[in-house]
Amino acid sequence: MLTKNIEFKNFKLSLNDIKIKKDLNAFLDTKSEVIKSLTPSYQYSYSKKKLNVYKKNSIIRIIGMGGSILGTEAIYSFLRNKVKKKIIFINNLKSNLKKIKNEKKITNIIVSKSGNTLETISNVNVLIKKNRKNIFITEKNNNYLSEQALKLKAEIINHNNYIGGRYSVLSEVGMLPAELMGLKEKNFKQLNNLIKNNNFIKSLTANVRNIIYFNKKKKFNSIILNYDETSDNLFKWYQQLVAESLGKKRKGILPIISSMPKDNHSLMQLYLDGPNKNFFTFFYVKEKQSSKIINNNIMPSFNYLKNKDFNQIIFSQKLATENVFLNKKIPFRSFNIKSRDEKTLGELFCFFILETILLGRALKVNPFDQPSVELIKKETKKILI
């Protein structure tokens, strides 16, 4: 058990994780802005009273790229049943952007840490108009989007200079949109509780130590077997977090998202009998409501499906796959999510952020920069000029 909301089975290897625990304590002691953002004491750069004027709008459109938007997409997808408003994400460049007829019903949230993200600037240029409810979240400096916001007479929220985009989900970047969605911001902030939980600390550090072991054994592919479709965006966030933080100095881990049980019929053969270069994460969420098999329509050869709902069938497929992996000695860990709420998602964000930072320290790479990404930005600018 990781917490009461999350049942967690760690990798089966038993390794010494004392150094990882020291690294964790050392990082927690730094009191970095990333760490602060995971706690209720984090100071936002916006007034919650000011948000009231934006809460009346029935549509929220969020424009950003990468870490500026992936965390918010994860929040919305995972907690969609709690959100009553229409949420639109503009997270890429498309040749034909769809415009909304009644712009007055929209609150626009534009997010870019640097304020100079090419794709975000392009989308803002086409979609955002003056005299609308526009919120820009960007660093406090003279960047393009800050200047644009001033021209539009828009609300400007300062993006924390010391929190990179992929670590920003529990800062202004993710929590302001979450509040406008009607979610409880404080319930996401679980770090203070988690670091007092010996089970959580033990699970986290042992998990990191195992992944480092796999890395040394040339197992670089981290394959997520996701049995919950609404968590796809959570793992797209995780994918960027891990790939961009650790992919340096010819080191790193490649996170690959696999949709289950669909991929039983396409990729599972490779996972079971292909190259031995992978380790796996099983992820399952228990749903309170699930479609049920219509007994009268079941033929005798499939009688074992009678009285079953889809939730039971999916969970049985997950357990069956885990059993096969055990028999074949394929390394995996497993998350069973018991409660779909802000607290659980906050716990997952904390776990994966701390995991990634600890992996960076163990691999001796800086988990907070992304030097090579700038190369493509510079080359694109050269071509456009």
TORDREN-180842 format. One record per residue (C-alpha): residue number from 1; x, y, z; residue in three letters. Coordinates in steps of 0.02 Angstrom, whole numbers, plus 50000, padded with zeros to 5 digits. Each point is the difference from the previous one (the first is absolute). Last residue first. Layout:
<rec i="NUM" px="X" py="Y" pz="Z" aa="ALA"/>
...
END
This chain:
<rec i="385" px="50694" py="51714" pz="47945" aa="ILE"/>
<rec i="384" px="49889" py="49847" pz="50013" aa="LEU"/>
<rec i="383" px="50148" py="49881" pz="49973" aa="ILE"/>
<rec i="382" px="50111" py="50085" pz="50129" aa="LYS"/>
<rec i="381" px="49857" py="50005" pz="50127" aa="LYS"/>
<rec i="380" px="49973" py="49812" pz="49979" aa="THR"/>
<rec i="379" px="50186" py="49969" pz="50031" aa="GLU"/>
<rec i="378" px="49997" py="50101" pz="50161" aa="LYS"/>
<rec i="377" px="49846" py="49908" pz="50067" aa="LYS"/>
<rec i="376" px="50074" py="49833" pz="49948" aa="ILE"/>
<rec i="375" px="50161" py="50034" pz="50097" aa="LEU"/>
<rec i="374" px="49904" py="50061" pz="50153" aa="GLU"/>
<rec i="373" px="49936" py="49824" pz="50032" aa="VAL"/>
<rec i="372" px="50181" py="49946" pz="50024" aa="SER"/>
<rec i="371" px="50025" py="50092" pz="50163" aa="PRO"/>
<rec i="370" px="49852" py="49929" pz="50098" aa="GLN"/>
<rec i="369" px="50030" py="50046" pz="50183" aa="ASP"/>
<rec i="368" px="49927" py="49945" pz="50167" aa="PHE"/>
<rec i="367" px="50050" py="49816" pz="50014" aa="PRO"/>
<rec i="366" px="50187" py="50043" pz="49997" aa="ASN"/>
<rec i="365" px="50086" py="49835" pz="49965" aa="VAL"/>
<rec i="364" px="50100" py="49891" pz="50119" aa="LYS"/>
<rec i="363" px="49896" py="49843" pz="49968" aa="LEU"/>
<rec i="362" px="49961" py="49988" pz="50187" aa="ALA"/>
<rec i="361" px="49958" py="50185" pz="50011" aa="ARG"/>
<rec i="360" px="49889" py="49991" pz="49847" aa="GLY"/>
<rec i="359" px="49912" py="49845" pz="50068" aa="LEU"/>
<rec i="358" px="49965" py="50094" pz="50162" aa="LEU"/>
<rec i="357" px="49924" py="50146" pz="49904" aa="ILE"/>
<rec i="356" px="49892" py="49882" pz="49897" aa="THR"/>
<rec i="355" px="49935" py="49902" pz="50150" aa="GLU"/>
<rec i="354" px="49962" py="50160" pz="50094" aa="LEU"/>
<rec i="353" px="49894" py="50065" pz="49855" aa="ILE"/>
<rec i="352" px="49916" py="49829" pz="49973" aa="PHE"/>
<rec i="351" px="49951" py="49977" pz="50182" aa="PHE"/>
<rec i="350" px="49944" py="50180" pz="50026" aa="CYS"/>
<rec i="349" px="49889" py="49998" pz="49844" aa="PHE"/>
<rec i="348" px="49927" py="49833" pz="50054" aa="LEU"/>
<rec i="347" px="49959" py="50066" pz="50174" aa="GLU"/>
<rec i="346" px="49918" py="50154" pz="49925" aa="GLY"/>
<rec i="345" px="49895" py="49887" pz="49889" aa="LEU"/>
<rec i="344" px="49941" py="49905" pz="50153" aa="THR"/>
<rec i="343" px="49958" py="50158" pz="50094" aa="LYS"/>
<rec i="342" px="49908" py="50080" pz="49853" aa="GLU"/>
<rec i="341" px="49882" py="49851" pz="49979" aa="ASP"/>
<rec i="340" px="49981" py="49830" pz="49917" aa="ARG"/>
<rec i="339" px="50013" py="49878" pz="50146" aa="SER"/>
<rec i="338" px="50065" py="49821" pz="50001" aa="LYS"/>
<rec i="337" px="50144" py="50015" pz="49877" aa="ILE"/>
<rec i="336" px="50092" py="49836" pz="49975" aa="ASN"/>
<rec i="335" px="50181" py="50035" pz="49950" aa="PHE"/>
<rec i="334" px="50116" py="49858" pz="49948" aa="SER"/>
<rec i="333" px="50187" py="49975" pz="49980" aa="ARG"/>
<rec i="332" px="50080" py="49890" pz="49869" aa="PHE"/>
<rec i="331" px="50152" py="49895" pz="49957" aa="PRO"/>
<rec i="330" px="49974" py="49852" pz="49880" aa="ILE"/>
<rec i="329" px="50037" py="49837" pz="50091" aa="LYS"/>
<rec i="328" px="49899" py="49897" pz="49873" aa="LYS"/>
<rec i="327" px="49890" py="49929" pz="50137" aa="ASN"/>
<rec i="326" px="49983" py="50170" pz="50081" aa="LEU"/>
<rec i="325" px="49956" py="50081" pz="49832" aa="PHE"/>
<rec i="324" px="49867" py="49868" pz="49972" aa="VAL"/>
<rec i="323" px="49926" py="50033" pz="50171" aa="ASN"/>
<rec i="322" px="50001" py="50189" pz="49968" aa="GLU"/>
<rec i="321" px="49908" py="49972" pz="49836" aa="THR"/>
<rec i="320" px="49866" py="49897" pz="50088" aa="ALA"/>
<rec i="319" px="49981" py="50133" pz="50134" aa="LEU"/>
<rec i="318" px="49976" py="50135" pz="49868" aa="LYS"/>
<rec i="317" px="49876" py="49895" pz="49902" aa="GLN"/>
<rec i="316" px="49902" py="49967" pz="50159" aa="SER"/>
<rec i="315" px="49998" py="50188" pz="50036" aa="PHE"/>
<rec i="314" px="49930" py="50034" pz="49826" aa="ILE"/>
<rec i="313" px="49865" py="49868" pz="50020" aa="ILE"/>
<rec i="312" px="49949" py="50060" pz="50172" aa="GLN"/>
<rec i="311" px="49985" py="50181" pz="49941" aa="ASN"/>
<rec i="310" px="49902" py="49944" pz="49848" aa="PHE"/>
<rec i="309" px="49864" py="49925" pz="50111" aa="ASP"/>
<rec i="308" px="49976" py="49815" pz="50034" aa="LYS"/>
<rec i="307" px="49835" py="49915" pz="50040" aa="ASN"/>
<rec i="306" px="50030" py="49873" pz="49861" aa="LYS"/>
<rec i="305" px="50173" py="50005" pz="49922" aa="LEU"/>
<rec i="304" px="50040" py="49822" pz="50056" aa="TYR"/>
<rec i="303" px="49857" py="49941" pz="49889" aa="ASN"/>
<rec i="302" px="50107" py="50027" pz="49845" aa="PHE"/>
<rec i="301" px="49971" py="49831" pz="49914" aa="SER"/>
<rec i="300" px="49817" py="50007" pz="50053" aa="PRO"/>
<rec i="299" px="49959" py="50155" pz="49891" aa="MET"/>
<rec i="298" px="49980" py="50168" pz="50085" aa="ILE"/>
<rec i="297" px="49856" py="50112" pz="49943" aa="ASN"/>
<rec i="296" px="49886" py="49959" pz="50146" aa="ASN"/>
<rec i="295" px="50137" py="50048" pz="50122" aa="ASN"/>
<rec i="294" px="50019" py="50180" pz="49942" aa="ILE"/>
<rec i="293" px="50177" py="50039" pz="50060" aa="ILE"/>
<rec i="292" px="50012" py="50155" pz="50107" aa="LYS"/>
<rec i="291" px="50066" py="50174" pz="49959" aa="SER"/>
<rec i="290" px="50100" py="50074" pz="50144" aa="SER"/>
<rec i="289" px="49970" py="50120" pz="50143" aa="GLN"/>
<rec i="288" px="50110" py="50019" pz="50153" aa="LYS"/>
<rec i="287" px="50158" py="49985" pz="49896" aa="GLU"/>
<rec i="286" px="50159" py="49919" pz="50065" aa="LYS"/>
<rec i="285" px="50150" py="50079" pz="49913" aa="VAL"/>
<rec i="284" px="50140" py="49892" pz="49926" aa="TYR"/>
<rec i="283" px="50182" py="50032" pz="49958" aa="PHE"/>
<rec i="282" px="50128" py="49864" pz="49967" aa="PHE"/>
<rec i="281" px="50179" py="50066" pz="49980" aa="THR"/>
<rec i="280" px="50126" py="49900" pz="49901" aa="PHE"/>
<rec i="279" px="50186" py="49969" pz="49972" aa="PHE"/>
<rec i="278" px="50071" py="49976" pz="49827" aa="ASN"/>
<rec i="277" px="50156" py="49945" pz="49907" aa="LYS"/>
<rec i="276" px="49976" py="49812" pz="49990" aa="ASN"/>
<rec i="275" px="49967" py="49999" pz="49813" aa="PRO"/>
<rec i="274" px="49835" py="49915" pz="49951" aa="GLY"/>
<rec i="273" px="49908" py="49855" pz="50081" aa="ASP"/>
<rec i="272" px="49880" py="50078" pz="50125" aa="LEU"/>
<rec i="271" px="50003" py="50184" pz="49951" aa="TYR"/>
<rec i="270" px="50006" py="49954" pz="49816" aa="LEU"/>
<rec i="269" px="49846" py="49889" pz="50013" aa="GLN"/>
<rec i="268" px="49915" py="50135" pz="50102" aa="MET"/>
<rec i="267" px="50012" py="50130" pz="49861" aa="LEU"/>
<rec i="266" px="49845" py="49971" pz="49892" aa="SER"/>
<rec i="265" px="49854" py="49907" pz="50078" aa="HIS"/>
<rec i="264" px="50049" py="50024" pz="50182" aa="ASN"/>
<rec i="263" px="50020" py="50181" pz="49946" aa="ASP"/>
<rec i="262" px="49813" py="50029" pz="50019" aa="LYS"/>
<rec i="261" px="50000" py="49947" pz="50183" aa="PRO"/>
<rec i="260" px="50084" py="50119" pz="50024" aa="MET"/>
<rec i="259" px="50069" py="50155" pz="49915" aa="SER"/>
<rec i="258" px="50191" py="50000" pz="49999" aa="SER"/>
<rec i="257" px="50094" py="50158" pz="50045" aa="ILE"/>
<rec i="256" px="50189" py="49996" pz="49971" aa="ILE"/>
<rec i="255" px="50121" py="50086" pz="50120" aa="PRO"/>
<rec i="254" px="50179" py="50004" pz="49933" aa="LEU"/>
<rec i="253" px="50128" py="50008" pz="50141" aa="ILE"/>
<rec i="252" px="50162" py="50097" pz="49998" aa="GLY"/>
<rec i="251" px="50186" py="50007" pz="49967" aa="LYS"/>
<rec i="250" px="50101" py="50056" pz="49849" aa="ARG"/>
<rec i="249" px="50054" py="50154" pz="50102" aa="LYS"/>
<rec i="248" px="49817" py="50052" pz="50016" aa="LYS"/>
<rec i="247" px="49825" py="49926" pz="49989" aa="GLY"/>
<rec i="246" px="49956" py="50007" pz="50185" aa="LEU"/>
<rec i="245" px="49891" py="50154" pz="50023" aa="SER"/>
<rec i="244" px="49928" py="50012" pz="49824" aa="GLU"/>
<rec i="243" px="49955" py="49815" pz="49988" aa="ALA"/>
<rec i="242" px="49936" py="49981" pz="50179" aa="VAL"/>
<rec i="241" px="49889" py="50154" pz="50014" aa="LEU"/>
<rec i="240" px="49947" py="49991" pz="49818" aa="GLN"/>
<rec i="239" px="49936" py="49822" pz="50020" aa="GLN"/>
<rec i="238" px="49922" py="50038" pz="50169" aa="TYR"/>
<rec i="237" px="49893" py="50137" pz="49920" aa="TRP"/>
<rec i="236" px="49953" py="49880" pz="49861" aa="LYS"/>
<rec i="235" px="49969" py="49876" pz="50140" aa="PHE"/>
<rec i="234" px="49873" py="50110" pz="50085" aa="LEU"/>
<rec i="233" px="49925" py="50035" pz="49829" aa="ASN"/>
<rec i="232" px="49964" py="49815" pz="49974" aa="ASP"/>
<rec i="231" px="49920" py="49989" pz="50172" aa="SER"/>
<rec i="230" px="49821" py="50011" pz="49935" aa="THR"/>
<rec i="229" px="50030" py="49840" pz="49902" aa="GLU"/>
<rec i="228" px="50034" py="49899" pz="50156" aa="ASP"/>
<rec i="227" px="50086" py="49832" pz="49973" aa="TYR"/>
<rec i="226" px="50169" py="50080" pz="49964" aa="ASN"/>
<rec i="225" px="50144" py="49881" pz="49971" aa="LEU"/>
<rec i="224" px="50141" py="50127" pz="50017" aa="ILE"/>
<rec i="223" px="50159" py="49943" pz="49915" aa="ILE"/>
<rec i="222" px="50165" py="50067" pz="50070" aa="SER"/>
<rec i="221" px="50127" py="49960" pz="49864" aa="ASN"/>
<rec i="220" px="50182" py="50021" pz="50053" aa="PHE"/>
<rec i="219" px="50042" py="49823" pz="50057" aa="LYS"/>
<rec i="218" px="50188" py="50001" pz="49968" aa="LYS"/>
<rec i="217" px="50041" py="49905" pz="50162" aa="LYS"/>
<rec i="216" px="50061" py="50163" pz="50077" aa="LYS"/>
<rec i="215" px="49829" py="50074" pz="49964" aa="ASN"/>
<rec i="214" px="49914" py="49852" pz="50082" aa="PHE"/>
<rec i="213" px="50101" py="50030" pz="50159" aa="TYR"/>
<rec i="212" px="49958" py="50186" pz="49996" aa="ILE"/>
<rec i="211" px="49816" py="49952" pz="49985" aa="ILE"/>
<rec i="210" px="50016" py="49886" pz="50152" aa="ASN"/>
<rec i="209" px="50079" py="50136" pz="50107" aa="ARG"/>
<rec i="208" px="49863" py="50122" pz="49953" aa="VAL"/>
<rec i="207" px="49862" py="49877" pz="50050" aa="ASN"/>
<rec i="206" px="50088" py="49961" pz="50165" aa="ALA"/>
<rec i="205" px="50005" py="50187" pz="50036" aa="THR"/>
<rec i="204" px="49817" py="50030" pz="49960" aa="LEU"/>
<rec i="203" px="49930" py="49846" pz="50087" aa="SER"/>
<rec i="202" px="50100" py="50033" pz="50159" aa="LYS"/>
<rec i="201" px="49950" py="50184" pz="50003" aa="ILE"/>
<rec i="200" px="49815" py="49960" pz="49970" aa="PHE"/>
<rec i="199" px="49996" py="49864" pz="50132" aa="ASN"/>
<rec i="198" px="50088" py="50110" pz="50125" aa="ASN"/>
<rec i="197" px="49863" py="50133" pz="49981" aa="ASN"/>
<rec i="196" px="50061" py="50164" pz="50075" aa="LYS"/>
<rec i="195" px="50067" py="50054" pz="49830" aa="ILE"/>
<rec i="194" px="49827" py="49966" pz="49927" aa="LEU"/>
<rec i="193" px="49901" py="50113" pz="50116" aa="ASN"/>
<rec i="192" px="50105" py="50155" pz="49966" aa="ASN"/>
<rec i="191" px="50006" py="49957" pz="49814" aa="LEU"/>
<rec i="190" px="49810" py="49993" pz="49975" aa="GLN"/>
<rec i="189" px="49952" py="50163" pz="49916" aa="LYS"/>
<rec i="188" px="49864" py="49948" pz="49878" aa="PHE"/>
<rec i="187" px="49864" py="50022" pz="50131" aa="ASN"/>
<rec i="186" px="50044" py="50185" pz="50017" aa="LYS"/>
<rec i="185" px="49945" py="50037" pz="49820" aa="GLU"/>
<rec i="184" px="49823" py="49933" pz="50018" aa="LYS"/>
<rec i="183" px="49928" py="49986" pz="49824" aa="LEU"/>
<rec i="182" px="49871" py="50118" pz="49924" aa="GLY"/>
<rec i="181" px="50078" py="50006" pz="49827" aa="MET"/>
<rec i="180" px="50056" py="50178" pz="50037" aa="LEU"/>
<rec i="179" px="50093" py="49930" pz="50150" aa="GLU"/>
<rec i="178" px="50087" py="49870" pz="49892" aa="ALA"/>
<rec i="177" px="50048" py="50134" pz="49873" aa="PRO"/>
<rec i="176" px="50089" py="50098" pz="50139" aa="LEU"/>
<rec i="175" px="50074" py="49841" pz="50073" aa="MET"/>
<rec i="174" px="50090" py="49937" pz="49846" aa="GLY"/>
<rec i="173" px="50112" py="50145" pz="49949" aa="VAL"/>
<rec i="172" px="49989" py="50093" pz="50165" aa="GLU"/>
<rec i="171" px="50099" py="49860" pz="50084" aa="SER"/>
<rec i="170" px="49949" py="49818" pz="50021" aa="LEU"/>
<rec i="169" px="50029" py="49957" pz="49815" aa="VAL"/>
<rec i="168" px="50163" py="50098" pz="49989" aa="SER"/>
<rec i="167" px="50130" py="49861" pz="49994" aa="TYR"/>
<rec i="166" px="49992" py="49979" pz="49810" aa="ARG"/>
<rec i="165" px="50001" py="50188" pz="49975" aa="GLY"/>
<rec i="164" px="50154" py="50036" pz="50104" aa="GLY"/>
<rec i="163" px="49978" py="50075" pz="50173" aa="ILE"/>
<rec i="162" px="50123" py="50135" pz="50057" aa="TYR"/>
<rec i="161" px="49930" py="50144" pz="49898" aa="ASN"/>
<rec i="160" px="49825" py="49972" pz="50072" aa="ASN"/>
<rec i="159" px="49878" py="50051" pz="49862" aa="HIS"/>
<rec i="158" px="49934" py="50174" pz="50040" aa="ASN"/>
<rec i="157" px="49815" py="50024" pz="49961" aa="ILE"/>
<rec i="156" px="49954" py="50135" pz="49872" aa="ILE"/>
<rec i="155" px="49816" py="50046" pz="49979" aa="GLU"/>
<rec i="154" px="49967" py="50069" pz="49826" aa="ALA"/>
<rec i="153" px="50000" py="50178" pz="49935" aa="LYS"/>
<rec i="152" px="50024" py="49928" pz="49825" aa="LEU"/>
<rec i="151" px="50153" py="50108" pz="49971" aa="LYS"/>
<rec i="150" px="50066" py="49955" pz="50173" aa="LEU"/>
<rec i="149" px="49972" py="49815" pz="49966" aa="ALA"/>
<rec i="148" px="50096" py="50012" pz="49836" aa="GLN"/>
<rec i="147" px="50148" py="50080" pz="50088" aa="GLU"/>
<rec i="146" px="50001" py="49861" pz="50130" aa="SER"/>
<rec i="145" px="49980" py="49872" pz="49859" aa="LEU"/>
<rec i="144" px="50154" py="50062" pz="49908" aa="TYR"/>
<rec i="143" px="50118" py="50007" pz="50148" aa="ASN"/>
<rec i="142" px="50057" py="50145" pz="50107" aa="ASN"/>
<rec i="141" px="50008" py="49915" pz="50169" aa="ASN"/>
<rec i="140" px="49887" py="49930" pz="50135" aa="LYS"/>
<rec i="139" px="49983" py="49823" pz="49936" aa="GLU"/>
<rec i="138" px="49835" py="49948" pz="49921" aa="THR"/>
<rec i="137" px="49820" py="49960" pz="50042" aa="ILE"/>
<rec i="136" px="49884" py="50104" pz="49888" aa="PHE"/>
<rec i="135" px="49816" py="50013" pz="50047" aa="ILE"/>
<rec i="134" px="49874" py="50060" pz="49870" aa="ASN"/>
<rec i="133" px="49817" py="50044" pz="50032" aa="LYS"/>
<rec i="132" px="49963" py="50086" pz="49835" aa="ARG"/>
<rec i="131" px="50014" py="50184" pz="49954" aa="ASN"/>
<rec i="130" px="50142" py="49967" pz="49877" aa="LYS"/>
<rec i="129" px="50001" py="49841" pz="49899" aa="LYS"/>
<rec i="128" px="50094" py="49835" pz="50013" aa="ILE"/>
<rec i="127" px="49985" py="49865" pz="49869" aa="LEU"/>
<rec i="126" px="50117" py="50034" pz="49853" aa="VAL"/>
<rec i="125" px="50145" py="50089" pz="50085" aa="ASN"/>
<rec i="124" px="49980" py="49894" pz="50157" aa="VAL"/>
<rec i="123" px="50025" py="49842" pz="49896" aa="ASN"/>
<rec i="122" px="50160" py="50069" pz="49921" aa="SER"/>
<rec i="121" px="50070" py="50061" pz="50167" aa="ILE"/>
<rec i="120" px="49965" py="49830" pz="50078" aa="THR"/>
<rec i="119" px="50088" py="49909" pz="49857" aa="GLU"/>
<rec i="118" px="50153" py="50113" pz="50006" aa="LEU"/>
<rec i="117" px="50025" py="49997" pz="50188" aa="THR"/>
<rec i="116" px="50067" py="50172" pz="50048" aa="ASN"/>
<rec i="115" px="49913" py="50033" pz="50166" aa="GLY"/>
<rec i="114" px="50139" py="49902" pz="50083" aa="SER"/>
<rec i="113" px="49882" py="49912" pz="50120" aa="LYS"/>
<rec i="112" px="49859" py="49987" pz="49874" aa="SER"/>
<rec i="111" px="49816" py="49988" pz="50049" aa="VAL"/>
<rec i="110" px="49848" py="50082" pz="49921" aa="ILE"/>
<rec i="109" px="49836" py="49981" pz="50094" aa="ILE"/>
<rec i="108" px="49847" py="50059" pz="49902" aa="ASN"/>
<rec i="107" px="49834" py="50018" pz="50090" aa="THR"/>
<rec i="106" px="49863" py="49975" pz="49873" aa="ILE"/>
<rec i="105" px="49815" py="50046" pz="50001" aa="LYS"/>
<rec i="104" px="50030" py="50164" pz="49907" aa="LYS"/>
<rec i="103" px="50080" py="49905" pz="49855" aa="GLU"/>
<rec i="102" px="49831" py="49937" pz="49940" aa="ASN"/>
<rec i="101" px="50043" py="49926" pz="49830" aa="LYS"/>
<rec i="100" px="50151" py="49896" pz="50050" aa="ILE"/>
<rec i="99" px="50145" py="49990" pz="49878" aa="LYS"/>
<rec i="98" px="50071" py="49839" pz="49931" aa="LYS"/>
<rec i="97" px="50184" py="50013" pz="49955" aa="LEU"/>
<rec i="96" px="50047" py="49940" pz="49826" aa="ASN"/>
<rec i="95" px="50183" py="49954" pz="49968" aa="SER"/>
<rec i="94" px="50019" py="49936" pz="50177" aa="LYS"/>
<rec i="93" px="50141" py="50045" pz="50120" aa="LEU"/>
<rec i="92" px="49989" py="49909" pz="50165" aa="ASN"/>
<rec i="91" px="49925" py="50008" pz="50174" aa="ASN"/>
<rec i="90" px="49839" py="50098" pz="49982" aa="ILE"/>
<rec i="89" px="49895" py="49924" pz="50139" aa="PHE"/>
<rec i="88" px="49813" py="50032" pz="50017" aa="ILE"/>
<rec i="87" px="49905" py="49978" pz="50163" aa="ILE"/>
<rec i="86" px="49810" py="50007" pz="50007" aa="LYS"/>
<rec i="85" px="49943" py="50027" pz="50180" aa="LYS"/>
<rec i="84" px="49925" py="49875" pz="50123" aa="LYS"/>
<rec i="83" px="50162" py="49920" pz="50060" aa="VAL"/>
<rec i="82" px="49986" py="49862" pz="50131" aa="LYS"/>
<rec i="81" px="49978" py="49859" pz="49873" aa="ASN"/>
<rec i="80" px="50154" py="50062" pz="49907" aa="ARG"/>
<rec i="79" px="50116" py="49965" pz="50146" aa="LEU"/>
<rec i="78" px="50134" py="49898" pz="49910" aa="PHE"/>
<rec i="77" px="49977" py="50090" pz="49834" aa="SER"/>
<rec i="76" px="49998" py="50175" pz="50077" aa="TYR"/>
<rec i="75" px="50150" py="49974" pz="50112" aa="ILE"/>
<rec i="74" px="50104" py="49917" pz="49864" aa="ALA"/>
<rec i="73" px="49958" py="50141" pz="49878" aa="GLU"/>
<rec i="72" px="50057" py="50124" pz="50133" aa="THR"/>
<rec i="71" px="50164" py="49907" pz="50018" aa="GLY"/>
<rec i="70" px="50027" py="49996" pz="49811" aa="LEU"/>
<rec i="69" px="49970" py="50187" pz="49977" aa="ILE"/>
<rec i="68" px="50156" py="50101" pz="50041" aa="SER"/>
<rec i="67" px="50106" py="49843" pz="50011" aa="GLY"/>
<rec i="66" px="49986" py="49973" pz="49813" aa="GLY"/>
<rec i="65" px="49913" py="50139" pz="49905" aa="MET"/>
<rec i="64" px="49869" py="50129" pz="50045" aa="GLY"/>
<rec i="63" px="49823" py="50065" pz="49971" aa="ILE"/>
<rec i="62" px="49858" py="49964" pz="50121" aa="ILE"/>
<rec i="61" px="49821" py="50038" pz="49952" aa="ARG"/>
<rec i="60" px="49874" py="50003" pz="50143" aa="ILE"/>
<rec i="59" px="49815" py="50003" pz="49956" aa="ILE"/>
<rec i="58" px="49853" py="50035" pz="50117" aa="SER"/>
<rec i="57" px="50059" py="50173" pz="50056" aa="ASN"/>
<rec i="56" px="49947" py="50050" pz="50176" aa="LYS"/>
<rec i="55" px="50163" py="49942" pz="50080" aa="LYS"/>
<rec i="54" px="50099" py="50139" pz="49916" aa="TYR"/>
<rec i="53" px="49939" py="50142" pz="50111" aa="VAL"/>
<rec i="52" px="50025" py="49890" pz="50153" aa="ASN"/>
<rec i="51" px="50183" py="49973" pz="49960" aa="LEU"/>
<rec i="50" px="50048" py="50170" pz="50071" aa="LYS"/>
<rec i="49" px="49952" py="49940" pz="50174" aa="LYS"/>
<rec i="48" px="50128" py="49860" pz="49984" aa="LYS"/>
<rec i="47" px="50138" py="50130" pz="49985" aa="SER"/>
<rec i="46" px="50141" py="49953" pz="49885" aa="TYR"/>
<rec i="45" px="50186" py="49970" pz="50021" aa="SER"/>
<rec i="44" px="49968" py="49843" pz="50101" aa="TYR"/>
<rec i="43" px="50090" py="49971" pz="50165" aa="GLN"/>
<rec i="42" px="50033" py="49816" pz="50036" aa="TYR"/>
<rec i="41" px="49950" py="49957" pz="50179" aa="SER"/>
<rec i="40" px="49882" py="49858" pz="49947" aa="PRO"/>
<rec i="39" px="50149" py="49896" pz="49940" aa="THR"/>
<rec i="38" px="50055" py="49932" pz="49830" aa="LEU"/>
<rec i="37" px="50044" py="50174" pz="49939" aa="SER"/>
<rec i="36" px="50124" py="50017" pz="50143" aa="LYS"/>
<rec i="35" px="50100" py="49851" pz="49935" aa="ILE"/>
<rec i="34" px="50014" py="50077" pz="49827" aa="VAL"/>
<rec i="33" px="50045" py="50168" pz="50079" aa="GLU"/>
<rec i="32" px="50147" py="49917" pz="50086" aa="SER"/>
<rec i="31" px="49996" py="49965" pz="50186" aa="LYS"/>
<rec i="30" px="50177" py="49930" pz="49987" aa="THR"/>
<rec i="29" px="49959" py="49880" pz="50144" aa="ASP"/>
<rec i="28" px="49885" py="49896" pz="49890" aa="LEU"/>
<rec i="27" px="50144" py="49975" pz="49879" aa="PHE"/>
<rec i="26" px="50118" py="49939" pz="50136" aa="ALA"/>
<rec i="25" px="49867" py="49886" pz="50073" aa="ASN"/>
<rec i="24" px="49970" py="49921" pz="49829" aa="LEU"/>
<rec i="23" px="50186" py="49980" pz="49965" aa="ASP"/>
<rec i="22" px="50024" py="49916" pz="50170" aa="LYS"/>
<rec i="21" px="49855" py="49882" pz="49963" aa="LYS"/>
<rec i="20" px="50077" py="49958" pz="49831" aa="ILE"/>
<rec i="19" px="50165" py="49960" pz="50086" aa="LYS"/>
<rec i="18" px="49913" py="49878" pz="50119" aa="ILE"/>
<rec i="17" px="49907" py="49909" pz="49860" aa="ASP"/>
<rec i="16" px="50083" py="49829" pz="50011" aa="ASN"/>
<rec i="15" px="49918" py="49882" pz="49877" aa="LEU"/>
<rec i="14" px="49863" py="49867" pz="50008" aa="SER"/>
<rec i="13" px="49936" py="49973" pz="49823" aa="LEU"/>
<rec i="12" px="49814" py="49967" pz="49987" aa="LYS"/>
<rec i="11" px="49951" py="50167" pz="49925" aa="PHE"/>
<rec i="10" px="49874" py="50088" pz="50109" aa="ASN"/>
<rec i="9" px="49816" py="49961" pz="50023" aa="LYS"/>
<rec i="8" px="49899" py="50155" pz="50042" aa="PHE"/>
<rec i="7" px="49822" py="50019" pz="50064" aa="GLU"/>
<rec i="6" px="49955" py="50183" pz="49990" aa="ILE"/>
<rec i="5" px="49866" py="50094" pz="50097" aa="ASN"/>
<rec i="4" px="50047" py="49934" pz="50172" aa="LYS"/>
<rec i="3" px="50180" py="50044" pz="49961" aa="THR"/>
<rec i="2" px="50140" py="49903" pz="49912" aa="LEU"/>
<rec i="1" px="49931" py="49828" pz="50049" aa="MET"/>
END
